Amino acid sequence: MLNPDINKTELNKAGNGMYELISELYPFCRSITGNGVRQTLDTLQKHIPLQINEVPAGTKAFDWEVPREWNIKDAFIKNSKGEKIIDFRKSNLHVLNYSIPVNKKVNLEELKKHVFTLPDRPDWVPYRTSYYQENWGFCMSHNQLNGLPEDTYEVFIDSDLTGGSLTYGEFFIKGDIKDEVLLSTHICHPSLCNDNLSGIALLTFLSKILNKQSLKYSYRFLFIPGTIGSIVWLSKNEDTAKRIKHGLVATLLGDDSDFTYKKSRTGNAEIDLAAEHYLKSTAIPHKTVDFFPYGYDERQYCSPGFNLPVGCLTRKQHGEFPEYHTSADNMDFVKPGRLAESLAVYLEILNILEHNATYINLNPKCEPQLGRRGLYEKIGGTNETQTMQLAALWILNMSDGKNSLLDIAIKSGIEFRIIKKSADALIECNLLKRYEI
């Protein structure tokens, strides 16, 4: 079974490792297709044995179609003196993602029609895309745009839209049973650290940890382009999707904000209960929100035709922090300590899923005498002694084949870890056995 215990030294090491991976991936120009995605997945293969899949452009996926592959070599804006005022090689955010190629001279008025800025954050560069509508464009700070004089500007984007394919990575860890836990993150954003890279780094390190442990569930990790990636995967794996019993979408996990858990579409799936219970019982600052049909790939997994029990665990949600989709979502915005904390929370929630089960009280007529069975010694000797004893009483009272350990933890308000530890002690004293349907 999963052991989520990582000491502080190991956790700090993991946090630093995730931060280093983010730093390595940060310069790559990713999009929903293209060599930047392949470069990213090739880097992840140094850590985990990813299976890399290519889906040809034009492939139908429900109501969608895999778009033409996009790659870019260079882009810039030059003034009449030949000076580069925008240089893609210095920041890949400077180009409208999926921009068609262009090579011409324009006046300032025409240039402004193809430049995106953030007037309310005049020193930051926005991240903008044009995946499904052909356009060309650049992104720059609003202050820089306002400072441009009347001039003739050379605009150059050396990009390519060809047949090609969509690329995604998949890593499967076989557990004792066929039922699966899905863990998914998007890999389609360029130099954005919290939105994109934090999820990639966390799932990479989480999968490394799980791959070394004995697990009840099988685990499927998906590293996919946002929206189109999950739609394509679901269209190709409808039978596999039926085995998914729990799932989380991971992103926005490296900044200083509190956690946010977004429920699955049903709102009461086991993953919802486990995430809510852990965050609440451990008093981790957080908020819980109901499902809504926009955001990340949870909206595809939770579409009514699949209705998978998949939630989304982030820190502050998309659009709720000013750095979102801007150049300020950089290496300074994410912190190794916050990444480590996020990893620990994911491990604890998965631990609940792994160890949750339903039991039967073998002495159901009135309370058994716990002292003469040495139970107090088994659960004593710690600062949690009184809570452990209370947990034992809750477990004995509610273990009638209808309530799982998670149900008992939620009803009692006692942390799942303590409920599980008390249950193990009761099993050892032959007062409890697992309920088999």
C-alpha positions in Angstrom: 0.0 0.0 0.0 1.0 3.6 -0.6 3.2 5.1 2.2 2.9 8.9 1.9 5.4 9.6 4.7 8.4 11.6 3.4 10.6 13.2 5.9 11.3 16.9 5.8 14.7 16.4 4.2 13.3 14.2 1.4 10.4 16.6 0.9 12.8 19.6 0.5 14.9 17.6 -1.9 11.8 16.9 -4.0 10.8 20.5 -3.9 14.3 21.6 -5.2 14.2 18.8 -7.8 10.8 20.0 -9.1 12.1 23.6 -9.2 15.2 22.5 -11.2 13.0 20.6 -13.6 10.8 23.7 -14.1 14.0 25.8 -14.7 15.1 23.3 -17.4 11.7 23.3 -19.1 11.1 27.0 -18.8 12.8 28.1 -22.1 11.0 25.7 -24.4 8.4 27.1 -26.7 5.5 24.8 -26.2 2.1 24.9 -27.8 -0.7 22.4 -28.4 1.5 20.7 -31.0 5.0 20.9 -32.2 8.6 20.3 -31.3 8.4 22.2 -28.0 6.0 19.6 -26.7 8.3 16.8 -27.9 11.3 18.5 -26.3 9.4 18.7 -23.0 8.4 15.0 -23.1 11.9 14.0 -24.0 13.1 15.8 -20.9 10.5 14.0 -18.8 11.7 10.7 -20.1 15.0 11.2 -18.2 12.9 10.9 -15.1 10.1 8.4 -15.9 9.5 5.9 -18.7 6.9 7.9 -20.6 5.1 6.4 -23.6 5.0 9.1 -26.2 2.1 9.1 -28.6 1.6 10.9 -31.9 -1.8 11.5 -33.3 -1.9 12.7 -37.0 -3.3 16.1 -37.9 -6.8 15.8 -39.2 -7.7 12.9 -36.9 -11.3 13.2 -35.7 -12.0 13.3 -32.0 -15.7 13.6 -31.3 -16.7 17.1 -32.5 -13.0 18.2 -32.8 -10.1 17.6 -35.2 -6.4 17.5 -34.5 -5.0 20.8 -35.9 -2.0 21.2 -38.1 1.3 21.1 -36.3 2.9 24.4 -35.4 6.6 25.1 -35.1 8.5 28.4 -34.9 12.2 29.1 -35.5 12.5 32.9 -35.1 10.5 36.1 -34.8 11.2 39.8 -34.3 10.1 43.4 -34.9 12.7 45.8 -36.2 12.5 49.5 -36.4 13.8 51.5 -39.5 17.3 51.5 -38.0 17.4 47.7 -38.1 17.2 47.5 -34.2 15.2 44.7 -32.8 12.5 46.0 -30.4 11.0 42.6 -30.0 13.0 39.3 -30.1 11.4 35.9 -29.8 14.7 34.4 -28.8 14.7 36.5 -25.6 11.2 35.5 -24.7 8.8 33.1 -26.5 5.9 34.9 -25.0 6.6 37.8 -27.5 4.9 35.9 -30.3 1.2 35.1 -30.6 1.2 31.3 -30.1 0.2 29.5 -33.3 0.9 32.7 -35.3 1.0 32.2 -39.1 4.3 33.3 -40.8 4.7 36.9 -41.8 7.5 38.9 -43.3 6.6 42.5 -44.3 6.9 46.1 -43.3 4.1 48.0 -41.7 3.5 51.4 -40.2 2.8 51.9 -36.4 -1.0 52.0 -36.9 -1.0 48.6 -38.7 1.5 47.2 -36.2 -0.8 48.1 -33.2 -3.6 46.0 -34.8 -1.3 42.9 -34.3 0.1 43.7 -30.8 -1.3 42.4 -27.5 -0.6 44.2 -24.2 -1.9 44.5 -20.7 -2.9 48.1 -20.0 -3.6 47.3 -16.3 -0.1 45.7 -15.9 1.9 47.9 -18.2 5.3 46.3 -17.5 4.2 42.7 -18.1 4.0 40.8 -21.4 0.8 38.8 -21.9 0.5 35.2 -23.2 -2.0 35.0 -26.1 -2.9 32.2 -28.6 -4.6 31.8 -31.9 -5.0 28.0 -32.2 -8.1 27.7 -34.4 -8.2 31.1 -36.2 -5.3 32.1 -38.5 -3.7 35.3 -37.4 -0.2 36.7 -36.8 0.8 38.9 -33.9 3.2 39.9 -31.1 2.9 40.5 -27.4 4.8 43.2 -25.5 4.5 45.4 -22.5 2.0 48.2 -22.7 4.7 50.7 -21.8 6.9 49.6 -24.6 4.0 49.9 -27.1 3.2 53.3 -25.9 6.8 54.4 -26.3 7.0 53.3 -30.0 7.4 56.3 -32.4 5.9 56.7 -35.8 8.1 54.6 -38.0 8.2 51.8 -40.5 8.6 48.4 -38.8 9.8 45.1 -40.1 7.7 42.2 -38.8 9.0 38.8 -39.2 7.7 35.4 -37.9 9.4 32.3 -39.2 6.7 29.7 -38.3 5.3 26.7 -40.0 1.9 25.1 -40.0 2.1 21.7 -41.6 0.3 18.3 -41.4 2.3 16.9 -38.6 0.7 15.5 -35.4 -0.4 16.1 -31.8 2.0 14.6 -29.2 1.2 13.5 -25.7 2.9 11.4 -23.0 1.4 8.6 -20.9 2.8 6.7 -17.9 1.0 3.7 -16.5 1.8 2.1 -13.1 0.1 -1.3 -12.6 -1.5 -1.8 -9.2 -3.1 -4.8 -7.5 -6.4 -4.1 -9.2 -7.5 -2.9 -12.6 -9.4 0.1 -11.3 -7.4 3.3 -12.0 -6.5 6.7 -10.6 -6.1 9.3 -13.3 -3.6 12.1 -12.8 -3.5 14.6 -15.7 -1.7 17.9 -16.5 -1.4 20.1 -19.6 1.9 20.6 -21.4 0.9 23.3 -24.0 2.0 26.6 -22.5 5.4 28.2 -23.2 7.4 30.1 -20.5 4.8 30.0 -17.7 5.9 28.4 -14.5 2.9 28.1 -12.3 0.4 27.6 -15.0 1.8 24.6 -16.7 5.2 23.7 -15.4 4.3 23.3 -11.8 1.8 20.6 -12.7 4.2 18.9 -15.0 7.0 18.9 -12.4 4.7 17.7 -9.6 3.2 14.8 -11.6 6.7 13.8 -12.7 8.0 13.5 -9.2 4.7 12.0 -7.9 4.9 9.3 -10.5 8.6 8.6 -9.5 7.5 8.1 -5.9 4.5 5.9 -6.7 6.5 3.8 -9.1 8.6 2.5 -6.2 5.7 1.5 -4.0 3.2 -1.3 -3.8 -0.2 0.0 -4.8 -3.8 -1.1 -4.7 -5.0 1.0 -7.6 -3.3 1.3 -11.0 -2.2 4.8 -11.8 -2.4 6.5 -15.2 -0.4 9.8 -15.7 -1.3 11.9 -18.7 0.9 14.8 -20.0 -1.3 16.3 -22.7 -2.0 19.5 -24.6 -4.9 21.3 -22.9 -8.4 20.7 -24.1 -7.6 19.0 -27.5 -5.3 16.6 -25.7 -7.8 15.2 -23.3 -10.5 15.1 -26.0 -8.2 13.1 -28.2 -7.2 10.8 -25.4 -10.8 10.2 -24.4 -11.8 9.5 -28.0 -9.1 6.9 -28.3 -9.6 5.3 -24.9 -13.3 5.0 -24.1 -12.9 1.5 -22.7 -9.9 2.5 -20.6 -11.9 5.5 -19.2 -14.4 3.1 -17.7 -11.8 1.9 -15.3 -11.1 5.3 -13.9 -12.5 5.4 -10.4 -10.7 8.6 -9.1 -8.8 11.4 -10.8 -7.1 14.8 -10.3 -6.0 17.5 -12.7 -2.8 19.1 -11.5 -1.7 22.7 -12.2 -1.1 26.1 -10.5 0.8 24.4 -7.6 4.0 26.4 -7.0 3.0 29.8 -5.8 2.4 31.2 -2.3 -1.4 31.1 -2.3 -3.8 28.8 -0.5 -5.1 25.6 -2.0 -8.3 25.3 -4.0 -10.2 22.0 -4.6 -12.6 22.0 -7.5 -15.1 19.1 -7.2 -16.0 16.6 -9.9 -19.2 17.0 -11.7 -21.1 14.8 -9.3 -19.7 16.7 -6.3 -19.7 13.7 -4.0 -17.3 11.3 -5.6 -14.8 9.6 -3.3 -12.0 11.8 -4.6 -14.1 14.8 -3.6 -14.7 13.5 -0.1 -11.0 12.5 0.3 -9.6 15.9 -0.8 -12.1 17.9 1.2 -11.6 15.7 4.3 -7.8 15.9 4.2 -7.6 19.7 3.7 -10.3 20.3 6.3 -9.1 17.9 9.0 -5.5 19.1 8.8 -6.5 22.8 8.8 -4.6 23.5 5.6 -5.8 26.9 4.3 -8.0 26.2 1.4 -11.3 26.7 -0.3 -13.6 24.2 -2.0 -15.6 25.1 -5.1 -18.3 23.2 -7.0 -17.7 22.0 -10.5 -18.1 24.5 -13.3 -17.7 23.6 -17.1 -14.7 25.7 -17.9 -11.1 25.7 -16.6 -8.7 22.8 -17.3 -9.1 19.3 -18.6 -11.4 18.2 -15.8 -14.2 19.7 -17.9 -13.6 17.1 -20.6 -13.2 14.2 -18.1 -16.4 15.4 -16.4 -18.4 15.9 -19.6 -21.8 14.1 -19.3 -20.9 11.4 -21.8 -18.0 10.3 -19.5 -18.9 11.9 -16.1 -15.6 10.6 -14.6 -14.9 11.3 -10.9 -12.1 13.8 -11.6 -11.5 16.9 -9.5 -8.9 19.6 -9.9 -6.5 20.5 -7.0 -4.6 23.7 -7.5 -3.6 26.7 -5.4 -5.3 29.9 -6.4 -7.4 29.2 -9.5 -6.8 30.4 -13.1 -7.5 34.1 -13.6 -7.5 34.8 -9.8 -4.0 36.1 -9.6 -2.6 38.9 -11.7 0.5 36.9 -12.9 -1.8 34.4 -14.7 -0.9 34.1 -18.4 1.8 36.8 -18.2 5.5 37.1 -18.1 5.3 37.6 -14.4 4.5 33.8 -14.1 8.2 33.2 -14.1 10.9 31.4 -12.0 10.5 34.0 -9.2 6.8 33.3 -8.9 7.1 29.6 -8.0 8.9 28.4 -4.8 10.5 25.0 -4.1 8.9 24.9 -0.7 5.4 25.4 -2.1 6.0 22.7 -4.7 7.1 20.3 -1.9 4.0 21.2 0.1 1.7 20.5 -2.9 3.4 17.2 -3.5 2.8 16.2 0.1 -0.9 17.1 -0.2 -1.3 15.0 -3.3 0.4 12.0 -1.6 -1.9 12.3 1.4 -5.0 12.4 -0.7 -3.9 9.4 -2.7 -3.1 7.6 0.6 -6.7 8.0 1.7 -7.9 6.5 -1.6 -5.4 3.6 -1.3 -6.4 2.7 2.3 -10.1 3.5 2.3 -12.2 0.4 2.9 -15.4 -0.8 4.7 -15.2 -3.0 7.8 -17.5 -5.0 10.0 -17.5 -4.8 13.8 -17.0 -8.4 15.1 -18.4 -7.5 18.6 -21.4 -5.3 17.6 -23.5 -5.8 20.8 -22.5 -2.9 23.0 -18.9 -1.7 23.3 -16.2 -4.3 23.7 -13.9 -4.0 26.7 -10.9 -2.5 25.1 -8.5 -2.4 28.1 -8.3 -6.1 28.6 -7.4 -6.7 25.0 -4.4 -4.4 25.4 -5.9 -2.0 22.9 -5.1 1.1 24.9 -1.4 0.1 24.8 -1.6 -0.5 21.1 -2.9 3.0 20.4 -1.3 4.8 23.3 2.1 6.3 23.9 1.7 9.2 21.5 0.3 12.7 21.6 -2.7 11.4 19.7 -3.7 8.8 22.4 -7.0 10.3 23.3 -7.9 10.9 19.7 -6.9 7.4 18.8 -9.2 6.0 21.5 -12.1 8.2 20.4 -11.4 7.0 16.8 -11.7 3.4 17.9 -15.1 4.0 19.4 -16.3 5.7 16.2 -15.0 2.9 14.1 -16.6 0.2 16.2 -19.9 2.0 16.2 -20.1 2.7 12.5 -18.5 -0.4 11.1 -21.7 -2.1 10.0 -20.7 -2.8 6.4 -22.2 0.4 5.2 -19.6 3.0 6.2 -16.1 3.2 4.9 -13.2 4.5 7.0 -13.4 7.8 5.0 -17.1 8.0 5.9 -16.2 7.6 9.5 -13.4 10.1 9.3 -15.7 12.7 7.8 -18.5 12.1 10.3 -16.2 12.1 13.3 -14.0 15.0 12.2 -10.9 12.9 13.0 -8.1 12.8 10.5 -8.1 9.7 8.2 -4.6 8.8 9.2 -5.7 8.3 12.8 -8.9 6.5 11.8 -6.8 4.1 9.7 -4.2 3.5 12.5 -7.0 2.8 15.0 -8.7 0.4 12.6 -5.4 -1.5 12.2 -5.2 -1.9 16.0 -8.8 -3.1 16.2 -8.1 -5.7 13.4 -5.1 -6.9 15.4 -7.4 -7.4 18.4 -9.9 -9.4 16.3 -12.6 -6.8 16.8 -12.8 -5.7 13.2 -12.6 -7.4 9.8 -12.8 -6.1 6.3 -16.2 -6.2 4.7 -16.2 -8.2 1.4 -19.2 -7.7 -0.8 
